[in-house]
Amino acid sequence: MGEEEKIREILALIRLLDEPDRDVFLQVSDKIHSYGAEVVPFLDHEWESNPDVLVQQRAESLIQRIQFDSVKADFGSWIRGGYRGLLEACLIIARIQYPSLQEEEVHQHIAKIRKDVWLEINENLTALEQIKVFNHVFYETHGFTGNTEFIHSPDNSFINKVLETHKGNPLSIGIVYLLVAQSLDIPVFGVNLPEHFILAYLGNGGMDDPPDTRHSRVLFYINAFGRGAVFSRQEVVAFIERLGHKPNPSYFEPCRNEVIVGRLLNNLFNAFFKEGASQQAARVEQLRQMLNG
């Protein structure tokens, strides 16, 4: 099929968006969907120019369906790639809500924070001194803080919004904190506590060490949601016991990217569910199922 013929067919199909017969419309919808991303500009134009509410709703639904296909494809590639790149996964997930996300702006935000920390830090500092300097830049200079007023908002799970507003929940603030820290070779990793997400400063060794030895390399823990407060293993134990949980070795060990991303998807699913955004929650659930295999 030539390009002109393809465009004529797309336009003819779009003119059928007001089709009253549901079965016929489903066939039309599937055919439009089969064109993928190249049909989105045509649907956008129809959504903007056609005052028919039904046509607008159907065009918007098709656009979202096609855009989410791209999210699923990229998320599947991330999984097959061995879960490398936490930032990459966060950017893919953010496109559920912000399909036109400018990824370069996110990279620039992180690079700006990194540079400001880099200018203040030096290799002669102790681990605690490094974190003290990091905290000053992260919380005082850049103003990151917990979004306690809207802690269940879906935007708390989208890295572009967290970087834009400098507000988030314990997980999203922790993710930004560790991404910046790791970009400076500061060995900060996530810890998947029940009901909270904290960070660990790892001494000698790293995430490639056997899981049962990583906890012994933790020098201290960091509460990114609590303005970078530093605390010990015993304080983590006390926190877990207050929650009514028995200490589990995994509560003290740095966790891998897929665990953090799983928690991010859980938070996002619950946020959409509480808002009654069932379609968005269903999309998040598809990614959760992909991650869980």
Disulfide bonds with the S-S distance in Angstrom:
none
